[in-house]
Amino acid sequence: MQQSHLTLSKTELEKAAKETVLFHEIQAGDLEANTLLPLAKSGKGMVIRYDQNIIETKKIGDEVRFQMLEYGLNRSGEIVEIEKIDDDILRWHGRFQQGNPELNFFTITQSQKDQYTIMQIYTDKGNYTAEIKNGRGIVQGMDEGVEDHELHAHDH
């Protein structure tokens, strides 16, 4: 059903379907083309390479891995829900196998057309956001990035 919009060869599709590691750390210099990512502005975080077809091939019950060695995290999670936001955008909801499921979960929201992905990763070791465009992106601790002005706006 959801894979109908993927234009991949059978070999590429099988490779993506077998792969469970969602992204791989790369050298920061490889991010130049994507400096437009809001998360990249702070200069913090872990730079990654990402194949958006890996998540696109996953169904409910499938396992995915988050290797965030810079943050001391290497976790497997299971897709528990796939939500269709519109004709282009899908959101995968998942739970990590380790820890309390209330605190250890993730969402991956992806536009195939724009090759743009946002991940939110919640664990008992910390919470992280990833922003990816055209196969390159950045993962950051949620407390590492931009200050949340919403919280401070109500102080007066």
C-alpha positions in Angstrom: 0.0 0.0 0.0 2.3 2.7 1.2 5.2 1.7 -1.1 3.4 2.4 -4.3 5.0 5.8 -4.6 8.6 4.5 -4.3 10.4 4.4 -7.6 13.1 1.9 -6.8 14.5 -1.1 -8.5 13.6 -4.5 -7.0 17.3 -4.8 -5.7 17.2 -1.4 -4.1 13.8 -2.1 -2.6 15.0 -5.4 -1.1 18.2 -3.8 0.3 16.2 -1.0 1.9 13.7 -3.5 3.3 16.5 -5.6 4.9 18.3 -2.6 6.4 17.2 -1.8 10.0 19.8 1.0 10.9 18.0 4.2 10.0 21.0 6.5 9.7 24.8 6.5 9.9 27.1 9.2 11.4 29.3 11.0 8.8 31.9 13.8 9.0 30.5 17.3 9.6 32.0 18.5 6.4 29.5 16.5 4.4 26.7 18.7 5.6 27.6 21.8 3.6 24.9 21.3 1.0 22.3 21.3 3.8 23.3 24.2 5.9 19.8 25.5 5.4 18.5 23.0 8.0 17.4 25.1 11.0 18.9 22.5 13.4 22.4 22.9 11.8 22.6 26.6 12.7 23.7 25.9 16.2 26.7 23.9 15.0 25.9 21.2 17.5 24.8 17.7 17.1 25.7 14.6 15.1 25.8 14.8 11.3 24.1 11.8 9.6 23.5 10.2 6.2 20.0 8.8 5.8 18.3 6.7 3.2 14.6 7.6 3.3 13.6 4.4 1.6 14.5 2.3 4.7 11.6 3.6 6.7 9.3 3.7 3.7 9.6 -0.1 3.4 8.8 -0.7 7.0 5.4 -2.0 8.2 3.9 -2.3 11.7 5.8 -4.8 13.7 9.1 -4.2 11.8 12.3 -3.3 13.7 14.4 -0.3 13.2 17.7 0.7 14.9 18.9 4.1 16.0 22.7 4.2 16.3 23.6 7.4 18.0 27.0 6.5 19.4 27.9 10.1 20.0 25.0 10.1 22.6 25.8 6.6 23.9 22.6 5.2 22.3 22.2 2.1 20.2 18.6 1.0 20.4 16.1 -1.1 18.5 12.5 -0.1 18.2 9.4 -1.5 16.7 7.0 0.3 14.4 3.6 0.3 16.1 1.6 2.7 13.9 1.8 4.3 10.5 -0.2 7.4 10.1 -1.0 8.9 6.6 -0.9 12.7 7.1 -1.7 13.4 3.4 -0.9 12.0 -0.1 2.8 12.6 0.4 3.6 12.6 4.1 3.6 9.6 6.4 4.4 9.4 10.1 5.8 6.2 11.7 5.3 5.8 15.5 7.5 3.3 17.3 8.5 2.1 20.7 11.9 1.1 21.9 12.3 -2.4 23.3 14.4 -1.1 26.2 12.9 0.8 29.1 9.4 2.1 30.0 7.4 2.5 26.7 5.9 5.7 28.1 9.4 7.3 28.0 11.1 5.4 25.2 9.4 6.0 21.8 10.0 7.7 18.5 8.1 9.3 15.6 9.4 9.7 12.1 7.5 12.2 9.8 8.6 12.1 6.2 7.8 13.8 2.9 8.9 11.6 0.0 8.4 14.4 -2.5 10.5 16.9 -0.6 12.9 14.3 0.7 12.5 15.9 4.1 12.3 14.0 7.4 11.9 15.0 11.0 12.5 12.4 13.8 11.7 12.8 17.4 13.4 10.3 19.6 12.5 10.0 23.3 14.6 7.8 25.6 15.4 7.6 29.3 18.9 8.8 28.4 17.6 12.0 26.8 15.4 13.3 24.0 16.6 14.0 20.5 15.4 15.5 17.2 16.7 14.7 13.8 16.2 16.9 10.7 17.1 15.5 7.3 16.9 16.8 3.8 18.0 15.0 0.6 19.7 12.2 2.6 21.8 14.4 4.9 20.9 15.7 8.3 21.6 16.3 11.9 20.6 14.7 15.2 20.6 16.9 18.3 19.7 16.6 21.9 16.4 18.6 22.4 18.1 20.7 25.0 21.1 21.3 22.8 19.4 23.3 20.1 17.3 26.4 19.8 15.9 27.8 23.1 12.2 27.3 23.3 10.9 30.9 23.3 7.3 29.7 23.7 8.1 28.7 27.3 9.6 32.1 28.1 7.0 34.2 26.3 4.5 33.8 29.1 6.7 35.0 31.9 5.4 38.6 32.0 
